[in-house]
Amino acid sequence: MMLNPLEKKRQNYLTFYKDGIKDAILNQKKNPDNMFSAYYKRGFEDGLELRKLIEEYGINNIGADNDR
């Protein structure tokens, strides 16, 4: 499948965003090689929030019916 230039660019943005989330949740440390990307930084911040929720509620309770 051929991606047009806009789709290719969007795919790169999403890759940086996802890498930021993974680094926050798994490593809790930013990768200096990706610090130029605003999408990486945003993903890292969102990943830290997700990690906090996982720690607070436990991984088995994520998405479960709760009183929030």
Backbone as JSON, one array per atom type, in Angstrom:
{
  "sequence": "MMLNPLEKKRQNYLTFYKDGIKDAILNQKKNPDNMFSAYYKRGFEDGLELRKLIEEYGINNIGADNDR",
  "N": [[0.84, -1.18, 0.0], [0.64, 2.11, -0.93], [1.55, 5.06, 0.65], [0.36, 8.38, 0.81], [2.1, 11.57, 0.86], [1.15, 13.07, 3.12], [-0.04, 11.09, 4.75], [2.22, 9.55, 5.27], [3.76, 11.35, 6.78], [2.05, 11.7, 8.96], [2.11, 9.12, 10.0], [4.74, 9.02, 10.97], [4.57, 10.95, 13.01], [2.77, 9.67, 14.75], [4.27, 7.45, 15.43], [6.37, 8.57, 16.94], [4.83, 9.59, 19.06], [3.72, 7.22, 20.17], [6.1, 5.94, 20.92], [6.91, 7.66, 22.96], [4.9, 7.18, 24.87], [5.37, 4.46, 25.44], [8.01, 4.61, 26.5], [7.55, 6.11, 28.81], [5.8, 4.47, 30.32], [7.14, 1.97, 30.48], [9.91, 2.47, 30.95], [10.15, 4.81, 32.38], [11.74, 6.9, 31.73], [13.03, 9.4, 29.63], [13.94, 9.14, 26.21], [16.82, 10.43, 24.99], [17.37, 10.71, 22.28], [14.98, 11.19, 21.05], [14.01, 13.59, 21.9], [13.67, 15.89, 20.39], [11.21, 15.87, 19.28], [7.97, 17.09, 19.49], [5.75, 15.5, 19.56], [6.67, 13.13, 20.67], [7.33, 14.05, 23.24], [4.77, 14.79, 24.17], [3.51, 12.29, 24.09], [5.05, 11.0, 26.02], [4.34, 12.4, 28.36], [1.58, 11.77, 28.44], [1.83, 9.03, 28.73], [2.97, 8.88, 31.28], [0.77, 9.68, 32.81], [-0.98, 7.55, 32.27], [0.51, 5.47, 33.4], [0.39, 6.2, 36.08], [-2.36, 5.84, 36.57], [-2.52, 3.07, 36.18], [-0.93, 2.18, 38.29], [-2.46, 3.15, 40.4], [-5.02, 1.9, 40.15], [-4.49, -0.69, 39.42], [-3.52, -3.08, 37.0], [-5.38, -4.99, 36.21], [-7.79, -3.83, 36.68], [-8.19, -1.79, 34.93], [-10.36, -0.29, 32.76], [-12.44, -1.68, 33.83], [-15.71, -1.79, 35.28], [-16.26, 0.96, 37.25], [-16.72, 3.39, 39.85], [-16.19, 5.94, 38.8]],
  "CA": [[0.0, 0.0, 0.0], [1.41, 3.35, -1.02], [1.04, 6.16, 1.47], [0.63, 9.7, 0.25], [3.03, 12.29, 1.75], [0.51, 13.43, 4.38], [-0.17, 9.86, 5.54], [3.56, 9.19, 5.71], [4.11, 12.3, 7.85], [1.2, 11.37, 10.11], [2.61, 7.87, 10.55], [5.92, 9.36, 11.75], [4.12, 11.62, 14.24], [2.19, 8.67, 15.63], [5.36, 6.61, 15.92], [7.01, 9.3, 18.04], [3.88, 9.65, 20.17], [3.67, 5.89, 20.78], [7.39, 5.71, 21.58], [6.87, 8.42, 24.21], [4.05, 6.46, 25.81], [6.09, 3.25, 25.86], [9.13, 4.97, 27.37], [7.03, 6.55, 30.11], [5.23, 3.36, 31.06], [8.08, 0.87, 30.7], [11.24, 2.9, 31.41], [10.03, 6.04, 33.18], [12.89, 7.73, 31.38], [12.96, 9.89, 28.26], [15.02, 8.79, 25.29], [17.37, 11.71, 24.51], [17.37, 10.75, 20.82], [13.66, 11.6, 20.56], [13.58, 14.81, 22.58], [13.38, 16.96, 19.45], [9.84, 15.73, 18.79], [6.88, 17.49, 20.38], [4.83, 14.36, 19.66], [7.3, 12.23, 21.64], [7.18, 14.66, 24.56], [3.36, 14.67, 24.55], [3.28, 10.87, 24.36], [5.69, 10.69, 27.29], [3.49, 12.94, 29.42], [0.37, 10.95, 28.49], [2.24, 7.74, 29.27], [3.12, 9.0, 32.74], [-0.58, 9.68, 33.37], [-1.47, 6.17, 32.19], [1.24, 4.68, 34.4], [-0.18, 6.57, 37.38], [-3.65, 5.16, 36.68], [-2.25, 1.64, 36.33], [-0.47, 1.98, 39.66], [-3.56, 3.46, 41.32], [-6.14, 0.97, 40.04], [-4.04, -2.04, 39.08], [-3.68, -3.36, 35.57], [-6.57, -5.81, 35.99], [-9.0, -3.02, 36.86], [-8.29, -0.78, 33.89], [-11.5, -0.55, 31.89], [-13.49, -2.35, 34.58], [-16.76, -0.9, 35.78], [-15.95, 1.57, 38.53], [-17.59, 4.52, 40.19], [-15.62, 7.23, 38.4]],
  "C": [[0.89, 1.25, 0.0], [0.75, 4.42, -0.16], [1.33, 7.47, 0.76], [1.5, 10.46, 1.25], [2.41, 12.67, 3.11], [0.36, 12.22, 5.29], [1.18, 9.4, 6.08], [4.01, 10.06, 6.89], [3.35, 11.97, 9.12], [1.69, 10.09, 10.79], [3.86, 8.12, 11.41], [5.54, 10.03, 13.07], [3.6, 10.59, 15.24], [3.25, 7.74, 16.21], [6.07, 7.29, 17.08], [6.12, 9.36, 19.27], [3.83, 8.31, 20.91], [4.97, 5.56, 21.5], [7.45, 6.45, 22.92], [6.04, 7.71, 25.27], [4.77, 5.22, 26.34], [7.23, 3.58, 26.82], [8.65, 5.39, 28.75], [6.55, 5.37, 30.94], [6.28, 2.31, 31.42], [9.39, 1.32, 31.35], [11.2, 4.04, 32.41], [11.2, 6.98, 32.93], [12.77, 8.12, 29.92], [14.17, 9.44, 27.47], [15.57, 10.09, 24.7], [17.37, 11.83, 22.98], [16.05, 11.24, 20.25], [13.18, 12.93, 21.13], [13.3, 15.99, 21.65], [11.91, 16.97, 19.04], [8.81, 16.14, 19.85], [5.9, 16.35, 20.58], [5.38, 13.33, 20.64], [7.08, 12.77, 23.06], [5.74, 14.55, 25.06], [3.01, 13.22, 24.88], [3.88, 10.47, 25.7], [4.83, 11.18, 28.45], [2.2, 12.13, 29.56], [0.67, 9.57, 29.06], [2.43, 7.77, 30.77], [1.75, 9.02, 33.43], [-1.17, 8.28, 33.36], [-0.8, 5.29, 33.23], [0.68, 4.94, 35.79], [-1.53, 5.87, 37.6], [-3.47, 3.66, 36.88], [-1.81, 1.34, 37.75], [-1.6, 2.17, 40.66], [-4.63, 2.37, 41.32], [-5.73, -0.47, 39.79], [-4.37, -2.34, 37.63], [-4.96, -4.15, 35.3], [-7.86, -5.02, 36.11], [-9.16, -1.93, 35.82], [-9.44, -1.18, 32.95], [-12.64, -1.27, 32.6], [-14.53, -1.32, 35.01], [-16.32, -0.35, 37.14], [-16.79, 2.83, 38.7], [-17.02, 5.87, 39.8], [-16.54, 7.97, 37.52]]
}
